[in-house]
Amino acid sequence: MRIFGPDLDKLVEQGGRAQELMQNIRGIEDLRTEKLTGMPRMKVSIDRQAVARVGLTPGDVIRAIRVGMAGEEESEV
């Protein structure tokens, strides 16, 4: 079973509660909760006019942010 939602604290609480309720059910053998990393989110708003003034597109900016934050795989050998 998976529990999804935007509030990490609530997910930890609900996951623990679900584990408590399910741990004594006969036949359940691999019951575990995944550790949440608490990775912060970042919301980016792009000033399209400012980006255009320097010759970029909004996609260029998003791509640069993605590469800077997570890296990018070019190829595999």
N, CA, C and O atoms as a GROMACS GRO file, in nm:
protein
  308
    1MET      N    1   0.085  -0.116   0.000
    1MET     CA    2   0.000   0.000   0.000
    1MET      C    3   0.090   0.123   0.000
    1MET      O    4   0.195   0.125   0.064
    2ARG      N    5   0.048   0.223  -0.071
    2ARG     CA    6   0.122   0.350  -0.073
    2ARG      C    7   0.027   0.462  -0.033
    2ARG      O    8  -0.091   0.464  -0.069
    3ILE      N    9   0.082   0.555   0.042
    3ILE     CA   10   0.007   0.672   0.085
    3ILE      C   11   0.076   0.793   0.025
    3ILE      O   12   0.197   0.812   0.042
    4PHE      N   13   0.001   0.876  -0.045
    4PHE     CA   14   0.057   0.993  -0.112
    4PHE      C   15  -0.003   1.120  -0.055
    4PHE      O   16  -0.115   1.119  -0.002
    5GLY      N   17   0.071   1.231  -0.066
    5GLY     CA   18   0.019   1.359  -0.025
    5GLY      C   19   0.129   1.463  -0.021
    5GLY      O   20   0.247   1.428  -0.026
    6PRO      N   21   0.092   1.589  -0.012
    6PRO     CA   22   0.190   1.697  -0.016
    6PRO      C   23   0.255   1.729   0.119
    6PRO      O   24   0.361   1.792   0.122
    7ASP      N   25   0.195   1.689   0.228
    7ASP     CA   26   0.244   1.724   0.362
    7ASP      C   27   0.330   1.611   0.418
    7ASP      O   28   0.277   1.508   0.459
    8LEU      N   29   0.463   1.629   0.419
    8LEU     CA   30   0.554   1.522   0.461
    8LEU      C   31   0.532   1.480   0.606
    8LEU      O   32   0.538   1.362   0.637
    9ASP      N   33   0.505   1.575   0.694
    9ASP     CA   34   0.482   1.541   0.835
    9ASP      C   35   0.358   1.452   0.848
    9ASP      O   36   0.359   1.354   0.924
   10LYS      N   37   0.253   1.486   0.774
   10LYS     CA   38   0.130   1.408   0.778
   10LYS      C   39   0.153   1.268   0.719
   10LYS      O   40   0.097   1.170   0.768
   11LEU      N   41   0.235   1.259   0.614
   11LEU     CA   42   0.265   1.129   0.554
   11LEU      C   43   0.339   1.039   0.653
   11LEU      O   44   0.310   0.920   0.662
   12VAL      N   45   0.435   1.095   0.727
   12VAL     CA   46   0.508   1.017   0.827
   12VAL      C   47   0.410   0.966   0.933
   12VAL      O   48   0.416   0.850   0.974
   13GLU      N   49   0.322   1.055   0.977
   13GLU     CA   50   0.223   1.018   1.079
   13GLU      C   51   0.130   0.908   1.028
   13GLU      O   52   0.108   0.808   1.096
   14GLN      N   53   0.077   0.926   0.908
   14GLN     CA   54  -0.017   0.829   0.852
   14GLN      C   55   0.053   0.696   0.821
   14GLN      O   56  -0.006   0.589   0.840
   15GLY      N   57   0.178   0.702   0.774
   15GLY     CA   58   0.253   0.579   0.747
   15GLY      C   59   0.277   0.498   0.874
   15GLY      O   60   0.263   0.376   0.874
   16GLY      N   61   0.312   0.567   0.981
   16GLY     CA   62   0.332   0.499   1.109
   16GLY      C   63   0.203   0.437   1.161
   16GLY      O   64   0.203   0.325   1.213
   17ARG      N   65   0.096   0.510   1.146
   17ARG     CA   66  -0.036   0.459   1.190
   17ARG      C   67  -0.076   0.337   1.108
   17ARG      O   68  -0.126   0.238   1.164
   18ALA      N   69  -0.056   0.342   0.976
   18ALA     CA   70  -0.089   0.228   0.890
   18ALA      C   71  -0.005   0.107   0.928
   18ALA      O   72  -0.056  -0.006   0.931
   19GLN      N   73   0.122   0.129   0.957
   19GLN     CA   74   0.210   0.018   0.996
   19GLN      C   75   0.162  -0.045   1.127
   19GLN      O   76   0.159  -0.167   1.140
   20GLU      N   77   0.125   0.039   1.222
   20GLU     CA   78   0.073  -0.013   1.350
   20GLU      C   79  -0.050  -0.100   1.329
   20GLU      O   80  -0.062  -0.206   1.389
   21LEU      N   81  -0.141  -0.054   1.243
   21LEU     CA   82  -0.265  -0.127   1.220
   21LEU      C   83  -0.242  -0.258   1.145
   21LEU      O   84  -0.314  -0.355   1.167
   22MET      N   85  -0.142  -0.261   1.058
   22MET     CA   86  -0.122  -0.376   0.971
   22MET      C   87  -0.022  -0.478   1.023
   22MET      O   88  -0.018  -0.591   0.974
   23GLN      N   89   0.060  -0.442   1.122
   23GLN     CA   90   0.171  -0.530   1.161
   23GLN      C   91   0.126  -0.664   1.220
   23GLN      O   92   0.202  -0.761   1.214
   24ASN      N   93   0.009  -0.670   1.274
   24ASN     CA   94  -0.037  -0.796   1.334
   24ASN      C   95  -0.130  -0.876   1.245
   24ASN      O   96  -0.189  -0.974   1.290
   25ILE      N   97  -0.144  -0.838   1.120
   25ILE     CA   98  -0.229  -0.912   1.027
   25ILE      C   99  -0.152  -1.034   0.978
   25ILE      O  100  -0.041  -1.022   0.925
   26ARG      N  101  -0.211  -1.150   0.996
   26ARG     CA  102  -0.146  -1.274   0.955
   26ARG      C  103  -0.127  -1.275   0.803
   26ARG      O  104  -0.218  -1.241   0.728
   27GLY      N  105  -0.008  -1.314   0.761
   27GLY     CA  106   0.021  -1.320   0.618
   27GLY      C  107   0.102  -1.203   0.567
   27GLY      O  108   0.160  -1.211   0.459
   28ILE      N  109   0.106  -1.094   0.641
   28ILE     CA  110   0.188  -0.980   0.600
   28ILE      C  111   0.328  -1.004   0.652
   28ILE      O  112   0.351  -1.015   0.772
   29GLU      N  113   0.423  -1.011   0.558
   29GLU     CA  114   0.560  -1.044   0.598
   29GLU      C  115   0.658  -0.930   0.574
   29GLU      O  116   0.754  -0.916   0.650
   30ASP      N  117   0.639  -0.849   0.473
   30ASP     CA  118   0.736  -0.746   0.438
   30ASP      C  119   0.673  -0.608   0.456
   30ASP      O  120   0.647  -0.537   0.360
   31LEU      N  121   0.648  -0.573   0.581
   31LEU     CA  122   0.583  -0.446   0.611
   31LEU      C  123   0.689  -0.346   0.656
   31LEU      O  124   0.760  -0.370   0.754
   32ARG      N  125   0.698  -0.235   0.586
   32ARG     CA  126   0.796  -0.132   0.623
   32ARG      C  127   0.748   0.003   0.572
   32ARG      O  128   0.670   0.012   0.477
   33THR      N  129   0.794   0.106   0.637
   33THR     CA  130   0.767   0.240   0.589
   33THR      C  131   0.896   0.296   0.531
   33THR      O  132   1.004   0.273   0.584
   34GLU      N  133   0.883   0.368   0.423
   34GLU     CA  134   0.999   0.429   0.360
   34GLU      C  135   1.034   0.558   0.433
   34GLU      O  136   0.946   0.633   0.474
   35LYS      N  137   1.161   0.582   0.447
   35LYS     CA  138   1.206   0.706   0.510
   35LYS      C  139   1.188   0.820   0.410
   35LYS      O  140   1.228   0.810   0.294
   36LEU      N  141   1.129   0.926   0.456
   36LEU     CA  142   1.112   1.043   0.370
   36LEU      C  143   1.232   1.134   0.387
   36LEU      O  144   1.282   1.154   0.497
   37THR      N  145   1.279   1.187   0.276
   37THR     CA  146   1.400   1.269   0.282
   37THR      C  147   1.372   1.411   0.326
   37THR      O  148   1.462   1.480   0.374
   38GLY      N  149   1.249   1.455   0.310
   38GLY     CA  150   1.219   1.593   0.345
   38GLY      C  151   1.282   1.691   0.248
   38GLY      O  152   1.311   1.805   0.283
   39MET      N  153   1.303   1.644   0.126
   39MET     CA  154   1.366   1.729   0.026
   39MET      C  155   1.281   1.854   0.003
   39MET      O  156   1.161   1.844  -0.025
   40PRO      N  157   1.341   1.968   0.014
   40PRO     CA  158   1.264   2.091  -0.006
   40PRO      C  159   1.223   2.108  -0.152
   40PRO      O  160   1.288   2.057  -0.243
   41ARG      N  161   1.117   2.180  -0.171
   41ARG     CA  162   1.069   2.211  -0.305
   41ARG      C  163   1.110   2.352  -0.340
   41ARG      O  164   1.132   2.437  -0.253
   42MET      N  165   1.120   2.375  -0.467
   42MET     CA  166   1.154   2.509  -0.513
   42MET      C  167   1.054   2.547  -0.623
   42MET      O  168   1.037   2.473  -0.720
   43LYS      N  169   0.990   2.659  -0.606
   43LYS     CA  170   0.899   2.708  -0.708
   43LYS      C  171   0.969   2.820  -0.784
   43LYS      O  172   1.018   2.916  -0.724
   44VAL      N  173   0.974   2.805  -0.916
   44VAL     CA  174   1.046   2.901  -0.999
   44VAL      C  175   0.945   2.978  -1.083
   44VAL      O  176   0.861   2.920  -1.151
   45SER      N  177   0.954   3.109  -1.078
   45SER     CA  178   0.874   3.196  -1.165
   45SER      C  179   0.972   3.269  -1.256
   45SER      O  180   1.066   3.333  -1.210
   46ILE      N  181   0.948   3.258  -1.384
   46ILE     CA  182   1.042   3.314  -1.482
   46ILE      C  183   0.987   3.446  -1.536
   46ILE      O  184   0.872   3.453  -1.581
   47ASP      N  185   1.069   3.547  -1.531
   47ASP     CA  186   1.035   3.678  -1.590
   47ASP      C  187   1.068   3.666  -1.739
   47ASP      O  188   1.183   3.680  -1.779
   48ARG      N  189   0.966   3.640  -1.818
   48ARG     CA  190   0.986   3.614  -1.961
   48ARG      C  191   1.052   3.731  -2.034
   48ARG      O  192   1.133   3.710  -2.124
   49GLN      N  193   1.018   3.851  -1.996
   49GLN     CA  194   1.078   3.967  -2.063
   49GLN      C  195   1.227   3.977  -2.031
   49GLN      O  196   1.308   4.004  -2.120
   50ALA      N  197   1.262   3.956  -1.906
   50ALA     CA  198   1.404   3.964  -1.867
   50ALA      C  199   1.484   3.852  -1.934
   50ALA      O  200   1.596   3.874  -1.979
   51VAL      N  201   1.426   3.734  -1.942
   51VAL     CA  202   1.493   3.622  -2.005
   51VAL      C  203   1.512   3.650  -2.155
   51VAL      O  204   1.619   3.623  -2.210
   52ALA      N  205   1.411   3.703  -2.218
   52ALA     CA  206   1.419   3.734  -2.361
   52ALA      C  207   1.524   3.841  -2.389
   52ALA      O  208   1.590   3.837  -2.492
   53ARG      N  209   1.539   3.936  -2.297
   53ARG     CA  210   1.638   4.043  -2.317
   53ARG      C  211   1.781   3.989  -2.328
   53ARG      O  212   1.865   4.050  -2.394
   54VAL      N  213   1.807   3.876  -2.264
   54VAL     CA  214   1.942   3.818  -2.270
   54VAL      C  215   1.950   3.702  -2.370
   54VAL      O  216   2.048   3.628  -2.373
   55GLY      N  217   1.845   3.687  -2.451
   55GLY     CA  218   1.847   3.588  -2.558
   55GLY      C  219   1.817   3.446  -2.518
   55GLY      O  220   1.855   3.352  -2.588
   56LEU      N  221   1.749   3.427  -2.406
   56LEU     CA  222   1.714   3.293  -2.360
   56LEU      C  223   1.564   3.271  -2.369
   56LEU      O  224   1.487   3.366  -2.384
   57THR      N  225   1.524   3.145  -2.360
   57THR     CA  226   1.382   3.111  -2.352
   57THR      C  227   1.354   3.062  -2.210
   57THR      O  228   1.448   3.026  -2.139
   58PRO      N  229   1.229   3.059  -2.167
   58PRO     CA  230   1.197   3.002  -2.036
   58PRO      C  231   1.246   2.857  -2.024
   58PRO      O  232   1.289   2.815  -1.917
   59GLY      N  233   1.240   2.782  -2.132
   59GLY     CA  234   1.289   2.644  -2.130
   59GLY      C  235   1.438   2.636  -2.102
   59GLY      O  236   1.484   2.545  -2.034
   60ASP      N  237   1.514   2.733  -2.155
   60ASP     CA  238   1.658   2.737  -2.128
   60ASP      C  239   1.683   2.754  -1.979
   60ASP      O  240   1.772   2.690  -1.923
   61VAL      N  241   1.607   2.839  -1.917
   61VAL     CA  242   1.624   2.866  -1.773
   61VAL      C  243   1.589   2.742  -1.691
   61VAL      O  244   1.663   2.704  -1.601
   62ILE      N  245   1.476   2.681  -1.723
   62ILE     CA  246   1.433   2.561  -1.651
   62ILE      C  247   1.536   2.450  -1.667
   62ILE      O  248   1.571   2.383  -1.570
   63ARG      N  249   1.585   2.430  -1.788
   63ARG     CA  250   1.686   2.328  -1.813
   63ARG      C  251   1.812   2.354  -1.731
   63ARG      O  252   1.868   2.262  -1.672
   64ALA      N  253   1.856   2.478  -1.727
   64ALA     CA  254   1.976   2.513  -1.650
   64ALA      C  255   1.955   2.487  -1.501
   64ALA      O  256   2.045   2.439  -1.433
   65ILE      N  257   1.838   2.519  -1.450
   65ILE     CA  258   1.808   2.493  -1.308
   65ILE      C  259   1.807   2.344  -1.281
   65ILE      O  260   1.865   2.298  -1.183
   66ARG      N  261   1.741   2.267  -1.369
   66ARG     CA  262   1.735   2.121  -1.352
   66ARG      C  263   1.875   2.060  -1.351
   66ARG      O  264   1.906   1.977  -1.266
   67VAL      N  265   1.959   2.101  -1.445
   67VAL     CA  266   2.096   2.048  -1.453
   67VAL      C  267   2.174   2.089  -1.328
   67VAL      O  268   2.249   2.007  -1.273
   68GLY      N  269   2.158   2.212  -1.284
   68GLY     CA  270   2.229   2.259  -1.166
   68GLY      C  271   2.188   2.187  -1.039
   68GLY      O  272   2.271   2.163  -0.951
   69MET      N  273   2.061   2.153  -1.028
   69MET     CA  274   2.011   2.089  -0.907
   69MET      C  275   2.032   1.938  -0.906
   69MET      O  276   2.068   1.880  -0.803
   70ALA      N  277   2.010   1.873  -1.020
   70ALA     CA  278   2.010   1.726  -1.022
   70ALA      C  279   2.113   1.666  -1.116
   70ALA      O  280   2.136   1.546  -1.114
   71GLY      N  281   2.174   1.748  -1.199
   71GLY     CA  282   2.268   1.695  -1.298
   71GLY      C  283   2.191   1.643  -1.418
   71GLY      O  284   2.068   1.645  -1.421
   72GLU      N  285   2.265   1.597  -1.515
   72GLU     CA  286   2.201   1.546  -1.636
   72GLU      C  287   2.291   1.439  -1.695
   72GLU      O  288   2.411   1.459  -1.710
   73GLU      N  289   2.233   1.327  -1.730
   73GLU     CA  290   2.310   1.218  -1.789
   73GLU      C  291   2.322   1.243  -1.938
   73GLU      O  292   2.221   1.255  -2.008
   74GLU      N  293   2.443   1.252  -1.987
   74GLU     CA  294   2.469   1.275  -2.129
   74GLU      C  295   2.467   1.145  -2.208
   74GLU      O  296   2.400   1.134  -2.311
   75SER      N  297   2.539   1.047  -2.158
   75SER     CA  298   2.545   0.918  -2.228
   75SER      C  299   2.587   0.810  -2.129
   75SER      O  300   2.626   0.838  -2.016
   76GLU      N  301   2.578   0.687  -2.175
   76GLU     CA  302   2.615   0.574  -2.091
   76GLU      C  303   2.712   0.487  -2.169
   76GLU      O  304   2.689   0.457  -2.286
   77VAL      N  305   2.821   0.448  -2.104
   77VAL     CA  306   2.922   0.365  -2.170
   77VAL      C  307   2.923   0.229  -2.109
   77VAL      O  308   3.001   0.143  -2.149
   0.00000   0.00000   0.00000
